[in-house]
Each structure stands twice: as structure tokens, then as C-alpha cells.
Amino acid sequence: MKTFLENPAAWLDGKGPAAEIVISSRLRLARNIVRMPFTCWAKEKYLREIISLIKDAIKNNAFLPNATIVDLEQADSLIRQFLVERHLISPEHAKSKIASVVIGDKESVNIMVNEEDHLRIQTFSSGLQLNAAWDVISKIDDRMSEKIEYAFSSEWGYLTACPTNVGTGLRASVMIHLPALSITKQIGKILQAVSHLGLAIRGLYGEGTESSGNLFQISNQVTLGRQEEEILDNVEKTTQKIIHEEQSAREQILKQSRVQIEDRVYRAMALLCSARIISAQEVMELLSAVRLGVGLNLLNIPIKILNELLISVQPAHIQILVEDQQSPIEKDMVRARVVQKKIMEGMKNV
């Protein structure tokens, strides 16, 4: 796992459209293999056969060169949590016994094997780039379908374990940072409006998780009866509207409460640069304030650095970094040093 620690995922580079507010775009396709029971009903021999079939299918796949395959059966709880923190597997997938994950170059593409469905193909892009991500994932899906026969109905579309995924099997989501809407207490109204548009609002690691550092995931809820282009267009247009509302809220707080906002931003920056002990949750909240400061032109730190810190300060990442058993206080001390080293690195490059 140290190779992953030393090489941040490409989608964290902060170079995509609207990257100050939208951290990433993610597409996921749910697929199942014909004449195989769904994962939740499958006996061990079928689960192992599914893994074998998918391993064969990715051989010589141009979109997965030098792919890394992690066998979750051989992975302890620390490695599983590490993969969750990098968004390579879901919290539910981390609980699976006979499962694996295929990780592509720079973590832009990965395949969860034997999660809720046999395959969950994922692509990640920096900023708001749903259509670009679709170009990639559709080609990967086509290539996989040449090697594996999918469970498909001419009437219902792709067949999935959960009815909400039947049809295209496509989940389009964006990870978005909304601090100004939270400060102005408009976030509840915005999220309610989003849900009325048929979209779901989830926490940092998806379904069943909480928001942290004013980060939310917004995605479509259903796929049946919708074309892929329609799903992408709905999520894209809704995200654009939310970006507009966040930008308006930023202008409002800067106009009405400039000193207080500057104080919030500069305090957060000072704590990140000076703290000797810091928890993962505190880092997330402070990074939110600093990221807001960058968006308001109060600070000049590369978004790439802030994005990478969102991942590298998480508990499993710190535990792998220190290797041996240490007390919670000692881990928080290591986290503080990680943050300060990364920020110093970023400041040198501006």
C-alpha cells in the first residue's frame, strides 16, 4: 500500500472544470454475469468463478494497463479501510468475504468485484467532467462485454441486484464542497431541492455515510427508463445550479462578513501549519475553511495539495504510514506533520 501512499490519484490534481468547488466526477456502471446468481445469493464456488472470469476479462485491456488486483479475502481490516478512504471500494464492499478490486493506473479506473453486483466499474475525473468520464467508462464497458456476457433484458435493460440500478446501471455523481451555503444556513434548502429533482445526497464515502468538511456527493437515484445521456445531463445541470448558488453565497459572506470570514480562513491556516496534535475530523473542517479561502482569493495554495490532504490524513493512511502500533495521540502528531509537510510543499510551488 505504500506505493499508493507515494502516488496520489490523478483525479485529485485539481485541474478539471470548476475544480475549486467540485473535487471530482465519478461514474459507476453496475453489471452482472449472465446465468450467475447475484452476489448476495451466490455460494463460494460461484463467487470465486466470478473473480476468475473478471481477471481473465481484464487481460490486455488497454484501459487497465498494469492493473493492480487486491484480493479482499487476504486483506485485513486496515487495508480494507485504506481502500475505502481512497474511494476504491465502498464501505459495503469492505465487508465482503470473497471479493476483489481491480485498480487501474493512477486510480482513474477501478472495478469492484463481488460487491452488490458482480462488477461495479468506476471512473474518476477531476472537477466537473461527467461527459469526459462517460467517454472512458463506456469504452471500458464495451471491451469487458466482449469477454463477459452480461445479464441483460431487452425489456428492462441491465439486470442488477437492487431494482434502483436496473436499466442503464449508471450512477453519476459529483463530490462537491459547499462551505458558504453551510455558513449562510442555505444548505438544507439546497439539498431538499436536489432531492426533489430525483437526485440523492450522500456523505463523503457514499451511501450511509456522513458529510465531512462540507463535502457532499450528489448523484442520480434511479436508472430505469432513463438514457445515459439524460442521467448525465440532469446531474450536470443540477451541479451547475448548485455551483452558482455556492458562488452567490460566497459573494454574500465576503460582502457582509469579510472580517469574520478572513478570521475563519486565517485561523484555519494557522492551525494547520502550527498544530502539534490534530485529528482527522479537525483537519477536514480546517481544510474546508482553507479551501474556501483559496476560492475567495484570500490564500494561494494549489487545490491539488488540499485535495491530496483529504485522503492522506485519514485514519488508515496514517496507520499504514507509522507501521507499528502507536497511541491515538501519537497518530494525531504524525497527522499534524503530514499536513505541514504537504502545505509547505504546496507553498514552494506557487
N, C-alpha and C positions, 0 to 999 in steps of 0.2 A: 504493500500500500504506500510505501514511501515514494515510489515513482509518481503516484498520483499527487502526493503532497507537494512534490517539487515542480509539478507541471499543471498549473491551473487550467480549468476547462476553457475552451475557446469562446464559449458563449458569455463568459464573464468579461470580455475585453472592452465593453462599453463603447463600441464603435457603431452600433446599429442606430436606426432612426429612433428619435425620442428616448435615447438611452439614459438621460438624466432621470426620467420618470419610470420608463418601462425597462426593467432589468433584463427580461428575456421573453421570448416567444417559444412555446412548446407545442408540438403536435404529437398525438399518440393514436396509433391505429390498433384496435383490438381484433385479433384474428384467432381462429381455431382450426385445427386439422380435421378434415372430414373423417367420419367413422371412428373418431376417438371420443371417449367420454370427457365432459368438461372437467377441469382440474379438481373441483370440489367433490366430484363423484369418482374420480379415477383411482384405481388401485396402483400400487407401487410400480408394477411392471409397465403400465401404460405411461405413468409419469416419466419413467426412465426412457421409454421408447420415444416420447415426445422430445426430450432433451437431445437424444441421439439424432433424430430426424432434423432438428433445427441446427445442430452442429454441422451436419452434412450440408445443409442448405446454404450456410453462410460461406462455405469454402469457395474461394475465388470470386467472392462478391466484391466488386470494385468500390462499393461504398463502405466496406468494412475491412480495409487492409490492416493486417497486423492486429486484428481484434483480440482483446483480452477476454477470456471466459472465466468467470468466477463461479465456482460450484458452491452454492449456498449451504449444501449439506456438510461441506467441510469448513465452512466459515463460522467462527464463533460470534457471539453477540456483539462484540466490539467491531468486527469487520462489517457486520450487517448494518450497524448503526452508522458507521463511516459511509457506507454506500447510500444510505438514506439521506444523510447530510449533504451528499453531492448530487442528490436528485437522480441517482442512477437506478434505484429501486424505490418502491413505495413502502410505507410503514407496514402495510398488509403483506407485501411480498417478503419483507424481512422475517415474517413469522412462518414462512413456508419451509417445509422439511426437505422435499425433493424438488429442487428448483435451481435455476442458474440465471446469470445475467451476462449478456454479450456487450462488451464496451468497445465502441469504435474509437478511432484516432481522435485525440483531443476532446473526447467525451461529447462530441456533437451528435452522435447517433448511438443509441443503445437498444437492446432488446431484452425485456424481462420475459423469462421463460417459466411457465407454470405459476404465474400469478393468478388472478381470477380467470384469465383466459390463457390459452396455450402460449400465444405470443402477444406481447404488447410492444410494438415498435415505436420508438420515440426519437424525435429530432429536436434539437435546441438551437436557437439563434439569438444573437444579441439584439436588444431593443425590440421594436415592433416590426417584425418581419414574418408575418404568418404566411404570406404567399410564397416567399422565398423558401420557407421551411417546407411548404407543401410540395414544391418542385422536387425537393430532395426525397421526402418520405414516400411520395407516390412512385418514384423510380425504384426505391428500395423494395417497396411492396410488390411492384411488378416483378422484380428479379426473384424475390422469395417465392412468389406464386408459380414461377417456372419450375421450382424444385419441390414445392409442397402444394398439395391440393387443399384449398380452404373449404371450410363448411360454409356453403352459400346457398341461399334460396332465391329463385327468380322473383318470388313474391315479396319476401321480407328483407332480402339483402344478406349481408354477412351475419351469421348466427353467433351470438355471444352468450356468456353465462348470465349476464344481467340484461334484462329487457331494455334498459335505457341506452344500451350500446348497440342494439340490433339496428341494422341498416347499413350506414357507412362505416360504423365502428370508429368514427373520428371524434376525438376530443381535442379541441383547440383551446389553448389557454395562454394567458399572459401573466407574468409576475410584475406587479405594479406598486410603486411607492407613493403613498398618499398622505404625507405628513400635514400639509396645510389644511386639507379637508378635515383631518382629525383635530387640529388645533382650533379651527373655526366651528367645530361640532356639526359639520355638514355631512360627515361620513355615513351616518346612519341613513339619512335621506337618500344619499347616492347609492348605497348598497341595496336599499329597498327598491329603488327604481331599476337597478340592474336585474334583480330577481324577477321583476315584473316583465322583463324583456326575454325571459326564458333562459337566463344565464345563472350560473352558480358562483358563489363567492366562498372561497376556501382559504385556509391558512397557508403558512409558508411551505409545508410539505404535502399540501393537497387535502383530500377528503378526511375529515375527522381531526384535523389539526388546527391550532390556534394561530391567529395573526401575531407576528412579532416584528418590532421595529417599523410599524406602519406599512408592512408588506402584505399584499393580498394576491391571491390567484383568482382570476376571473376566467370562466370557461363556459362552453355550451353544456346544457344539461341532457338533451336528447339528440339522437342521430337518425331515428326512424322517420322516413318521409321527407328528409332534407338532403339536398345535394351538397357535396363537399364545398362547392363554391359559395353556397348560401350560408353554410355554417361559418366559413372563414369571413365572409363579408359582414355578418352580424357581429361577430366578436371584434373584428377590426373597427367597424364604425362605432360600436359602443365604447371601445377603448379610446378612440379619438375624442369622443364626447367627454369621457372621464378625464382625459389629459387636459382638455380645455377647462373643465371645472377646477382641476387642481391648479392650473396656471392662474386662473382668476383668483382663487383663494390665496395664492402666494402673493399676488399683487396687492390684495386686500390687507394681509397681515403686515406686509412691508410698509404700506402706506399708513396704516392705523397704529401699528405697534412696533415700529422699526427698532427702537432701543431694546425692547424686550426680546425680539427675535434675534438681534445681534448678540445679546447676552446669552441666550439659549445656545446659539451656534458656537460662540467662542468658548463658553464653559465646557461644552461637549468636547471640543477640540483639545482644550487644555487637559481635561481628564484623560482622554485617550492617550495623550502624549506624556502624561506625568504619573498616572496611577501605578502603584506597585502591585495592587491586587484588583482583579476585575473579573466578574462573572460573564458568562456567555450572554445572558439576558441583558445585562447592563451594557455590554458592547453593542448589542443590536439597537438599543434605544439611543445610545450616543451616536452610532453611525447614521441613524436616521436623521438626527439633528445636523450632523456634519454634511450629509448628502443634500439636505435642504439648503444649507449654507452655500454649497457649490452651485446649486440651481439658482440661487439668488445673487450669485457673483460676490458673495462675501468671503469665500475661500477659493483657493486654486489648488485642488488636489485631483489627480486623474480619477475618473469614475471607475476605471479598471481596478485601481487599488481598493476602493471601497467595496466593489463587487467581490473581489477575491477574499476580503476580510469577512464577508457574510458567511463564507464557507469555512475558512481556515480557523475561525475562533470557536467553532462548535465542539462540544464535549469529546466526541470520539476522535476528532482530528488532534486535539490537544493530548489525549491519552496516547495515541499512536506516536506522537512526536516525543513524548517523555519516556516512552517504552516501559519503564518499570513502574511499580505501584507508588503513587505519591498521594499525600493528603489533598483534600479539596482546596485548601489554602495554597499549597504548592502549585497545583494545577492552575489556579487563578493567577498566580505570579508568572507562570510560564505564558499564559494567555496575554497578560499585560506586555510582556517582552515581545511577543509575536506581533501584537498590534503596533507597538512603537517602531519596531524594525521595518514593518511594511509601510508605515506612514513616512518614515524617513526616506525609504527607497522611492516613494512617490514624489516627495518634495524635491528630490535631487533631479527628477526628470521633467519638472515643469519649467 
